[in-house]
Amino acid sequence: MAMQQSTEPTVWADAMQALSWRDWRVLTTVAVIAALMVTIDGPLSSIMRGIDGDARRIIDFLSSSGDSKYSLVPTGVAAILLMALYFLDPSTRRARYYAWFAGASGFIFASIAVSGIATNIVKILLGRARPHVVDNLSWPVFEPFATRGDFHSFPSGHGNTIFCIAIALSFFLPRLRIPLLIVAAALAFGRVLQFKHFVSDSVGGALLAALTTVWLRQVFARYGIVFRKTPAGRVGFTAPGRILLNWKRVPANR
């Protein structure tokens, strides 16, 4: 007797629905990255060679915000502490809030971690040379499967982390989405000013951040952790997240 296959959508199917490469936004971004590599990257990076002194120190300080350890450690510790409070607090109502915020912190942590791993894989596979390695910046140079950091320019790891944080936070603070993305773009561009990345590297980091973060939100929603699928097919929040959003008068479903 043949086994009946389940028709229930899988996590992978849900993810592909959210991250379809047929999505015009994804395709447009990929086309923009390719265009930047052969047009803007070289001339702009040539200009960045001359930045030095106080301007360089300020840029270095701001760009350090993209180091994943500054975001992974706080969000990871917050998730662990909140889960500890969830198990220790006798109040069922407070425990539900602890669990929800623990899940929210865990979501941000997972977004940064998973996207960071994907970024490192792409770096190794493509092996794009960083600006300071290339004498002629007019054309991109690749050394696939390179293990040297000098050939791990695309995509930008710092830019990826910054955009992961901005996109993940924008799910919880939709009214701040545009300001968060603007700040992320400015900080990611700092790596270009540092002469450590090309513009297309930062755009590639942002694209990978968007894809992995949206995918993880789909996974979390499937299992009812922080997010949930609404009857209309959108992604909203589980309780008590909906209560907090209603109190702030922010639409729950986006």
N, C-alpha and C positions, 0 to 999 in steps of 0.2 A: 504494500500500500504506500503510495507516494505521500511524502510529508508535505503538508500545506505550508507554504512560505508566508511569513507575516507580511502584511501590507502596511504595517505601521512605519512611518518615516524614521530613518535612523538619524543619529547625531550628525553623521557625515552628510546625509541628504539635506538636513536642515542647514548645515554650514554652507554647502554648495549653493543652496538657494540664496543665502545672504551674500555670498562672495562670488557669484557667477562672473566668469571672465567675459561674458557677453554684456555685462553692465557697462554702459557707455562711459561712466565715470572712471572705471578701472582702465578701460581701453584708451581713453583720452589721456590719463595720467602716464601710462606706459609710452604713448606717442610723444608726450611732452618731455619725458626723461630722455628718450632717444634723440629728440631735437636739441635739447640742452647740451648733450654730450658733444655734438659736432658744431655747436654755434657759440653759446654763451660761456660754457665751462672754461675754455682755454683763455680767452681775453680777460675775463673777470679774475681768474686765478693769477694771471700775470700782474694785474694791478695790486693784488693782495701781497705780492712779494715785498713791497716797499713799506708795509705797516710795521712800525716798531715803537719802542719807548713806552710811554704811559698808555697810549691807545692799545698796545698789544697786551699789557698787563690787565687792563679793564676787560678786554675781550676774553682773555684766558679765564678770568674769574667768573664771568657770566656763563661761559661755555661749560665750566665744570659742573653746572647744574644737570648736565646731561649724563653724568656718570651714574650708571644704574645703581651703584651701591647706596647712593643718597636717597633712593626711592624704594629699593627692594627691602632694605633693612627696616625702615620705619613702618612700611605697610605690612611686612611679615610679622614684626613684633606686635603691631596693633592687632592683627588677626588672632595671634596666639593669646594675647592678654584678654581680649574680648571673649574668646571662647572659654577661657578659664573662668571669667566672671559668669558666663552662661551656666556653667556646671556648678558653680559655688553659690550663686545667688538663689535664695529660696523663693523669691518673688517670680511667679510665672510671667507676669507682664514685663518686668524689667529684663528677664532672661530672653524673652523674644526680641527685644531691642538689641541686646548684646549680640545675639546670634545673627541678626540682620546686618548690623554694622561689622561684625566679624566677617561675614560673607562679602560685604562690600569692599573691605580692606583686602580680603583674599582675592577678589576679582581684579583689583588694581595690581596686586602683586603678581598674579598669574599672567595678566596682560603684558606686563613689563618683562617677566621671565621668558614666557613663550615667544614673544616677539623678538627678544634678544637672542634666543637660540636660533630662530629662523634667520635673523640678520647675519649671525656668524656663519651659518651654513652657506648663505648666498655669497658672503664675502669670499669664502674659500673657493667656492665653485667658479666664480667669475675672476677673481684675482685682479681687480682693477688697481692700477698703480696710483698712489697718492700724488698730489701736485708736486711735492718736493723731489719726487723720484724721477719725474719726466723732464727732459731738457726742452722738448718741443711740446707745448701744451695745446697745440692746435688740433690734436687728434687723440682720442682715448687709447690707452695702452692696457692690455689685459694679459695676465699670466695665470690661466686657469689652474686651480688646485694648489695655488701658492700657499705656503705656510708662513711666510714672512709678513709681518704687520704692514710693511711698506706697500704691500699689494692687497690690502684689505680696505680699500677706499669706499667701494660701493657695496651696500648702502651705508649711510652714516649711522653708526651705533648710537652716538649721542643724540642725533636727530630723531632716531627711532624711539629712544627712551622718552625724550621730551614730548613727542607727539602721542606716544602711548598714554602718558599721564594726562595730557590735555583731552584726548578723546574719551578715555575712561571716566574722567571727572565730568565731562560734558554730558554723559549719560545720566548722571545724578543731578547736574546743575545745567539743564538745557538752556536756560536764559543767559548763561555765561559762555555758551559754546563758541561764539565768534571771538570774544576777547581772549579766551583760552587758546584758541587756534592761532590768533595773531601773536600772542606772547611766545607760543611754541615755535612759530616760524621765525621770529626774531632771534630767539636763543639758538635755534638750529643753524641759522645763517652765520652765527658767530664762529662755527667750525670752518666756514668758508673764509671768513676774515682771518682766522688763525693760519690759513694756508695748509690745512690738514685735510680738507675735503673740497670737492667740487659742488656746485649748486645742484646738479643732478643727483649727487649722493644724498643730499638732504631730502630732496623730493622722493627719492627711492625709499629712504628710511620712513618718511611720512606715510607712503603708500603701504608699506609692509605693516606699519603700526595700525593703520586703519583696518586692513584685512584681518590681522590676527585678533584685534580687539573686538571687532564685530563678530568674528567666528566664536570667540569665547563667550560673548554675551548670548549667542544662540545656544551654546552648550549649557551655560548656567540656567537659561530660561527653560530648557527642556527638562531639567531636573528640579525646577522650582527654587533655585538658590538665588536669592536677591531679586532676580528677574522672573517673569512669567510670560507665557503666551496668552494674549487676550483672545476672546471669541472672534474678533475681527482679523486675527492673524498677526497683529502687531506685537511688539515686545513692551511690556509694562513692568511694574514692580509687584513683588509679593508684599503682603502685610508683614511688618508695620511700615514698610517704605511708602505705601500708598497714603497712609495717614499723615506722614510727614510732608509729602508732596501736596496733599489737599490742604494742609494747614498753611503751606506757603503759596497756595493757589497756583501751582504749576501743573500743567497737564501731565497726567501719569503715563499716557500712551504716546509713543513717538515713532 
